[in-house]
């Protein structure tokens, strides 16, 4: 049997800890709906983003930051 078929799949999806290291001004948590959330610390008005998964959340944060002056 091919070893690649028996090895567990390796995910390229970042964890919430990975996102926290990449974006130190943000807080991350998993909501009651099991989706990842990110909140910009000390923002007024509050900035909270939700993703389908952590890759989607990372893309949303990068998009948000790209739109800021």
N, CA, C and O atoms as a GROMACS GRO file, in nm:
protein
  276
    1UNK      N    1   0.084  -0.117   0.000
    1UNK     CA    2   0.000   0.000   0.000
    1UNK      C    3   0.089   0.124   0.000
    1UNK      O    4   0.193   0.127   0.065
    2UNK      N    5   0.048   0.225  -0.072
    2UNK     CA    6   0.121   0.351  -0.083
    2UNK      C    7   0.116   0.424   0.052
    2UNK      O    8   0.007   0.444   0.105
    3UNK      N    9   0.232   0.466   0.108
    3UNK     CA   10   0.231   0.535   0.238
    3UNK      C   11   0.150   0.665   0.238
    3UNK      O   12   0.098   0.704   0.342
    4UNK      N   13   0.139   0.731   0.124
    4UNK     CA   14   0.063   0.855   0.120
    4UNK      C   15  -0.086   0.832   0.144
    4UNK      O   16  -0.159   0.923   0.183
    5UNK      N   17  -0.131   0.710   0.120
    5UNK     CA   18  -0.273   0.679   0.141
    5UNK      C   19  -0.303   0.652   0.289
    5UNK      O   20  -0.417   0.666   0.332
    6UNK      N   21  -0.201   0.613   0.366
    6UNK     CA   22  -0.224   0.581   0.506
    6UNK      C   23  -0.186   0.695   0.599
    6UNK      O   24  -0.223   0.694   0.716
    7UNK      N   25  -0.112   0.795   0.548
    7UNK     CA   26  -0.072   0.909   0.631
    7UNK      C   27  -0.190   1.003   0.649
    7UNK      O   28  -0.269   1.024   0.557
    8UNK      N   29  -0.201   1.060   0.768
    8UNK     CA   30  -0.308   1.159   0.787
    8UNK      C   31  -0.281   1.282   0.702
    8UNK      O   32  -0.166   1.318   0.677
    9UNK      N   33  -0.386   1.346   0.659
    9UNK     CA   34  -0.373   1.465   0.575
    9UNK      C   35  -0.316   1.580   0.658
    9UNK      O   36  -0.353   1.600   0.774
   10UNK      N   37  -0.225   1.653   0.597
   10UNK     CA   38  -0.166   1.769   0.662
   10UNK      C   39  -0.242   1.892   0.614
   10UNK      O   40  -0.256   1.914   0.494
   11UNK      N   41  -0.290   1.971   0.709
   11UNK     CA   42  -0.370   2.087   0.674
   11UNK      C   43  -0.282   2.211   0.665
   11UNK      O   44  -0.195   2.234   0.750
   12UNK      N   45  -0.305   2.290   0.562
   12UNK     CA   46  -0.237   2.419   0.548
   12UNK      C   47  -0.317   2.529   0.615
   12UNK      O   48  -0.276   2.645   0.614
   13UNK      N   49  -0.430   2.494   0.673
   13UNK     CA   50  -0.517   2.592   0.737
   13UNK      C   51  -0.453   2.640   0.867
   13UNK      O   52  -0.413   2.558   0.950
   14UNK      N   53  -0.444   2.772   0.886
   14UNK     CA   54  -0.383   2.824   1.009
   14UNK      C   55  -0.475   2.800   1.129
   14UNK      O   56  -0.596   2.790   1.116
   15UNK      N   57  -0.413   2.792   1.245
   15UNK     CA   58  -0.490   2.782   1.370
   15UNK      C   59  -0.518   2.924   1.420
   15UNK      O   60  -0.463   3.020   1.368
   16UNK      N   61  -0.602   2.936   1.521
   16UNK     CA   62  -0.627   3.066   1.581
   16UNK      C   63  -0.499   3.122   1.643
   16UNK      O   64  -0.478   3.243   1.642
   17UNK      N   65  -0.414   3.035   1.697
   17UNK     CA   66  -0.284   3.080   1.750
   17UNK      C   67  -0.195   3.135   1.640
   17UNK      O   68  -0.125   3.234   1.660
   18UNK      N   69  -0.198   3.071   1.523
   18UNK     CA   70  -0.122   3.123   1.408
   18UNK      C   71  -0.170   3.263   1.372
   18UNK      O   72  -0.089   3.353   1.348
   19UNK      N   73  -0.302   3.282   1.368
   19UNK     CA   74  -0.357   3.413   1.335
   19UNK      C   75  -0.317   3.516   1.440
   19UNK      O   76  -0.287   3.630   1.406
   20UNK      N   77  -0.317   3.478   1.566
   20UNK     CA   78  -0.280   3.570   1.674
   20UNK      C   79  -0.134   3.614   1.660
   20UNK      O   80  -0.101   3.730   1.688
   21UNK      N   81  -0.048   3.524   1.617
   21UNK     CA   82   0.092   3.561   1.594
   21UNK      C   83   0.105   3.653   1.474
   21UNK      O   84   0.188   3.745   1.475
   22UNK      N   85   0.026   3.631   1.371
   22UNK     CA   86   0.032   3.713   1.250
   22UNK      C   87  -0.030   3.850   1.271
   22UNK      O   88   0.011   3.948   1.208
   23UNK      N   89  -0.130   3.859   1.358
   23UNK     CA   90  -0.206   3.983   1.381
   23UNK      C   91  -0.216   4.009   1.531
   23UNK      O   92  -0.319   3.980   1.592
   24UNK      N   93  -0.111   4.065   1.591
   24UNK     CA   94  -0.110   4.083   1.737
   24UNK      C   95  -0.211   4.184   1.789
   24UNK      O   96  -0.241   4.184   1.909
   25UNK      N   97  -0.265   4.270   1.704
   25UNK     CA   98  -0.364   4.369   1.750
   25UNK      C   99  -0.505   4.311   1.751
   25UNK      O  100  -0.601   4.382   1.781
   26UNK      N  101  -0.518   4.183   1.718
   26UNK     CA  102  -0.649   4.118   1.711
   26UNK      C  103  -0.659   4.010   1.817
   26UNK      O  104  -0.559   3.948   1.855
   27UNK      N  105  -0.781   3.987   1.864
   27UNK     CA  106  -0.812   3.875   1.953
   27UNK      C  107  -0.894   3.774   1.873
   27UNK      O  108  -0.976   3.813   1.789
   28UNK      N  109  -0.873   3.646   1.898
   28UNK     CA  110  -0.941   3.541   1.822
   28UNK      C  111  -1.012   3.445   1.916
   28UNK      O  112  -0.963   3.416   2.025
   29UNK      N  113  -1.126   3.397   1.872
   29UNK     CA  114  -1.202   3.300   1.951
   29UNK      C  115  -1.294   3.222   1.858
   29UNK      O  116  -1.320   3.262   1.745
   30UNK      N  117  -1.343   3.112   1.909
   30UNK     CA  118  -1.440   3.030   1.838
   30UNK      C  119  -1.577   3.058   1.897
   30UNK      O  120  -1.597   3.049   2.018
   31UNK      N  121  -1.672   3.093   1.811
   31UNK     CA  122  -1.807   3.124   1.857
   31UNK      C  123  -1.887   3.000   1.890
   31UNK      O  124  -1.842   2.887   1.869
   32UNK      N  125  -2.006   3.021   1.943
   32UNK     CA  126  -2.093   2.909   1.978
   32UNK      C  127  -2.140   2.834   1.853
   32UNK      O  128  -2.189   2.722   1.862
   33UNK      N  129  -2.124   2.898   1.737
   33UNK     CA  130  -2.157   2.832   1.610
   33UNK      C  131  -2.038   2.758   1.551
   33UNK      O  132  -2.043   2.711   1.438
   34UNK      N  133  -1.928   2.749   1.629
   34UNK     CA  134  -1.805   2.679   1.592
   34UNK      C  135  -1.729   2.746   1.478
   34UNK      O  136  -1.643   2.684   1.416
   35UNK      N  137  -1.760   2.872   1.452
   35UNK     CA  138  -1.687   2.947   1.349
   35UNK      C  139  -1.586   3.038   1.417
   35UNK      O  140  -1.608   3.083   1.530
   36UNK      N  141  -1.473   3.065   1.348
   36UNK     CA  142  -1.371   3.151   1.406
   36UNK      C  143  -1.407   3.299   1.394
   36UNK      O  144  -1.461   3.344   1.292
   37UNK      N  145  -1.378   3.374   1.499
   37UNK     CA  146  -1.401   3.517   1.502
   37UNK      C  147  -1.270   3.589   1.533
   37UNK      O  148  -1.182   3.535   1.601
   38UNK      N  149  -1.259   3.710   1.483
   38UNK     CA  150  -1.148   3.797   1.518
   38UNK      C  151  -1.204   3.933   1.556
   38UNK      O  152  -1.296   3.984   1.493
   39UNK      N  153  -1.145   3.991   1.660
   39UNK     CA  154  -1.189   4.123   1.708
   39UNK      C  155  -1.067   4.212   1.718
   39UNK      O  156  -0.967   4.176   1.781
   40UNK      N  157  -1.075   4.330   1.657
   40UNK     CA  158  -0.967   4.427   1.665
   40UNK      C  159  -0.970   4.490   1.804
   40UNK      O  160  -1.069   4.551   1.844
   41UNK      N  161  -0.860   4.473   1.878
   41UNK     CA  162  -0.853   4.523   2.015
   41UNK      C  163  -0.867   4.675   2.018
   41UNK      O  164  -0.811   4.746   1.934
   42UNK      N  165  -0.941   4.724   2.117
   42UNK     CA  166  -0.957   4.867   2.146
   42UNK      C  167  -1.012   4.947   2.029
   42UNK      O  168  -0.987   5.067   2.019
   43UNK      N  169  -1.087   4.884   1.940
   43UNK     CA  170  -1.144   4.957   1.827
   43UNK      C  171  -1.277   5.020   1.868
   43UNK      O  172  -1.353   4.964   1.947
   44UNK      N  173  -1.303   5.138   1.812
   44UNK     CA  174  -1.429   5.206   1.837
   44UNK      C  175  -1.472   5.273   1.708
   44UNK      O  176  -1.404   5.366   1.662
   45UNK      N  177  -1.580   5.230   1.649
   45UNK     CA  178  -1.670   5.123   1.692
   45UNK      C  179  -1.603   4.987   1.684
   45UNK      O  180  -1.502   4.971   1.614
   46UNK      N  181  -1.658   4.889   1.753
   46UNK     CA  182  -1.597   4.755   1.753
   46UNK      C  183  -1.590   4.696   1.612
   46UNK      O  184  -1.683   4.709   1.532
   47UNK      N  185  -1.478   4.632   1.584
   47UNK     CA  186  -1.461   4.562   1.457
   47UNK      C  187  -1.451   4.414   1.489
   47UNK      O  188  -1.356   4.369   1.554
   48UNK      N  189  -1.551   4.338   1.445
   48UNK     CA  190  -1.554   4.193   1.467
   48UNK      C  191  -1.581   4.128   1.333
   48UNK      O  192  -1.676   4.163   1.263
   49UNK      N  193  -1.496   4.032   1.297
   49UNK     CA  194  -1.511   3.959   1.171
   49UNK      C  195  -1.530   3.811   1.201
   49UNK      O  196  -1.474   3.758   1.297
   50UNK      N  197  -1.608   3.745   1.117
   50UNK     CA  198  -1.633   3.601   1.131
   50UNK      C  199  -1.597   3.534   1.000
   50UNK      O  200  -1.625   3.587   0.892
   51UNK      N  201  -1.535   3.418   1.008
   51UNK     CA  202  -1.501   3.343   0.888
   51UNK      C  203  -1.569   3.208   0.886
   51UNK      O  204  -1.613   3.157   0.988
   52UNK      N  205  -1.576   3.152   0.766
   52UNK     CA  206  -1.624   3.013   0.753
   52UNK      C  207  -1.523   2.918   0.816
   52UNK      O  208  -1.560   2.815   0.874
   53UNK      N  209  -1.396   2.952   0.804
   53UNK     CA  210  -1.286   2.878   0.863
   53UNK      C  211  -1.174   2.978   0.889
   53UNK      O  212  -1.190   3.096   0.861
   54UNK      N  213  -1.061   2.932   0.941
   54UNK     CA  214  -0.954   3.025   0.975
   54UNK      C  215  -0.889   3.088   0.852
   54UNK      O  216  -0.843   3.202   0.858
   55UNK      N  217  -0.885   3.017   0.741
   55UNK     CA  218  -0.831   3.076   0.618
   55UNK      C  219  -0.920   3.191   0.570
   55UNK      O  220  -0.870   3.295   0.527
   56UNK      N  221  -1.050   3.171   0.577
   56UNK     CA  222  -1.144   3.275   0.538
   56UNK      C  223  -1.132   3.395   0.631
   56UNK      O  224  -1.134   3.510   0.586
   57UNK      N  225  -1.119   3.371   0.761
   57UNK     CA  226  -1.104   3.479   0.857
   57UNK      C  227  -0.975   3.556   0.830
   57UNK      O  228  -0.975   3.679   0.833
   58UNK      N  229  -0.866   3.486   0.803
   58UNK     CA  230  -0.739   3.553   0.770
   58UNK      C  231  -0.755   3.641   0.647
   58UNK      O  232  -0.705   3.754   0.645
   59UNK      N  233  -0.823   3.591   0.545
   59UNK     CA  234  -0.846   3.670   0.423
   59UNK      C  235  -0.931   3.793   0.453
   59UNK      O  236  -0.905   3.901   0.399
   60UNK      N  237  -1.031   3.778   0.538
   60UNK     CA  238  -1.117   3.891   0.573
   60UNK      C  239  -1.038   3.998   0.650
   60UNK      O  240  -1.055   4.118   0.626
   61UNK      N  241  -0.952   3.955   0.742
   61UNK     CA  242  -0.870   4.051   0.817
   61UNK      C  243  -0.776   4.124   0.723
   61UNK      O  244  -0.764   4.246   0.730
   62UNK      N  245  -0.708   4.050   0.636
   62UNK     CA  246  -0.617   4.114   0.541
   62UNK      C  247  -0.692   4.211   0.450
   62UNK      O  248  -0.640   4.317   0.417
   63UNK      N  249  -0.812   4.176   0.409
   63UNK     CA  250  -0.894   4.266   0.328
   63UNK      C  251  -0.933   4.390   0.404
   63UNK      O  252  -0.928   4.501   0.351
   64UNK      N  253  -0.973   4.373   0.530
   64UNK     CA  254  -1.009   4.486   0.615
   64UNK      C  255  -0.889   4.580   0.632
   64UNK      O  256  -0.902   4.701   0.616
   65UNK      N  257  -0.774   4.522   0.664
   65UNK     CA  258  -0.655   4.604   0.684
   65UNK      C  259  -0.611   4.675   0.556
   65UNK      O  260  -0.557   4.785   0.561
   66UNK      N  261  -0.634   4.613   0.442
   66UNK     CA  262  -0.599   4.673   0.314
   66UNK      C  263  -0.687   4.792   0.279
   66UNK      O  264  -0.647   4.878   0.200
   67UNK      N  265  -0.806   4.799   0.336
   67UNK     CA  266  -0.898   4.910   0.310
   67UNK      C  267  -0.878   5.028   0.404
   67UNK      O  268  -0.936   5.134   0.383
   68UNK      N  269  -0.796   5.010   0.507
   68UNK     CA  270  -0.775   5.116   0.606
   68UNK      C  271  -0.670   5.215   0.558
   68UNK      O  272  -0.575   5.177   0.490
   69UNK      N  273  -0.688   5.345   0.593
   69UNK     CA  274  -0.589   5.446   0.551
   69UNK      C  275  -0.456   5.431   0.621
   69UNK      O  276  -0.363   5.508   0.596
   0.00000   0.00000   0.00000
